[in-house]
């Protein structure tokens, strides 16, 4: 994975502190829909 290519469109990384496993798929899916590629 080339970070420059991955972060080109949206140069942010989501850092999710306190995320519980039960909510992970839904929250990460929403972040991906918003354009995040690095979580």
C-alpha positions in Angstrom: 0.0 0.0 0.0 1.4 3.4 -1.0 0.3 6.0 1.6 0.6 8.9 -0.8 -1.8 7.2 -3.2 -4.2 6.1 -0.4 -4.3 9.5 1.2 -4.4 11.6 -2.0 -8.1 12.3 -2.1 -8.6 12.8 1.6 -5.4 13.3 3.5 -6.7 12.4 7.0 -6.4 9.3 9.1 -9.2 8.4 11.5 -8.0 7.5 15.0 -10.9 5.9 16.9 -10.2 5.8 20.6 -12.8 4.0 22.7 -14.5 2.3 19.8 -16.2 -0.9 20.9 -16.3 -3.9 18.7 -20.1 -4.0 18.4 -20.0 -0.6 16.7 -16.8 -0.9 14.6 -18.3 -2.1 11.3 -21.0 0.6 11.2 -18.6 3.4 12.2 -15.8 2.4 9.9 -18.3 2.0 7.1 -19.6 5.5 7.6 -16.0 6.8 7.6 -15.3 5.0 4.3 -18.5 6.5 2.8 -17.2 9.9 3.8 -13.9 9.2 2.0 -11.6 8.0 4.7 -9.2 5.3 3.5 -7.0 4.9 6.6 -8.5 4.0 10.0 
